Amino acid sequence: MLKLTFYYTSIFLIGIIFIRMPEDGLNSFATTTTILGSPSSARQILNILTAIGILIYFGVAILFNLRT
């Protein structure tokens, strides 16, 4: 169960990084489409999702270290 959570959180974070990758220069997927709303709200949503994903990732990593 913990391994699956770790795996899915890793995939989730990689996906979020690919969605919000370029800030300037090339346009990122999040700012060129209207899937997530306006670019500023999309950036805010992605920041919140990234923070939640990182917290889950660190929590699961700590649990892995405590079990071994």
C-alpha positions as CSV (number, residue, x, y, z in Angstrom):
1,M,0.0,0.0,0.0
2,L,2.8,2.4,0.9
3,K,4.7,1.5,-2.2
4,L,1.6,2.3,-4.4
5,T,1.1,5.6,-2.7
6,F,4.8,6.4,-3.2
7,Y,4.6,5.4,-6.9
8,Y,1.4,7.3,-7.7
9,T,2.7,10.4,-5.9
10,S,5.9,10.3,-7.9
11,I,4.0,10.0,-11.2
12,F,1.7,12.8,-10.1
13,L,4.6,15.1,-9.3
14,I,6.3,14.3,-12.6
15,G,3.1,15.2,-14.4
16,I,2.7,18.5,-12.5
17,I,6.3,19.4,-13.4
18,F,5.7,18.7,-17.1
19,I,2.5,20.8,-17.1
20,R,4.0,23.9,-15.5
21,M,7.5,23.6,-16.8
22,P,8.4,26.8,-18.7
23,E,7.7,30.1,-17.1
24,D,9.0,32.2,-20.0
25,G,10.2,31.6,-23.5
26,L,8.1,28.6,-24.5
27,N,4.5,28.6,-23.3
28,S,3.5,25.9,-20.9
29,F,0.5,23.8,-21.3
30,A,-1.2,25.3,-18.3
31,T,-1.1,28.9,-19.6
32,T,-1.9,28.1,-23.2
33,T,-5.1,26.2,-22.7
34,T,-8.3,27.0,-20.8
35,I,-8.6,23.7,-19.0
36,L,-7.6,25.2,-15.7
37,G,-9.1,28.6,-16.2
38,S,-7.1,31.8,-16.5
39,P,-3.3,31.6,-16.4
40,S,-3.0,33.1,-12.9
41,S,-5.6,30.8,-11.4
42,A,-4.0,27.8,-13.2
43,R,-0.6,28.7,-11.8
44,Q,-2.2,29.0,-8.3
45,I,-3.9,25.6,-8.6
46,L,-0.7,24.0,-9.8
47,N,1.2,25.5,-7.0
48,I,-1.2,24.1,-4.4
49,L,-1.3,20.7,-6.1
50,T,2.5,20.6,-6.2
51,A,2.8,21.5,-2.5
52,I,0.3,18.8,-1.5
53,G,2.1,16.3,-3.7
54,I,5.5,17.2,-2.2
55,L,4.1,16.9,1.4
56,I,2.6,13.5,0.6
57,Y,5.8,12.4,-1.0
58,F,7.9,13.4,2.0
59,G,5.4,11.8,4.4
60,V,5.6,8.5,2.6
61,A,9.4,8.7,2.4
62,I,9.6,9.3,6.2
63,L,7.3,6.3,6.8
64,F,9.5,4.2,4.5
65,N,12.6,5.2,6.5
66,L,10.9,4.5,9.8
67,R,9.9,1.0,8.8
68,T,13.4,0.0,7.8
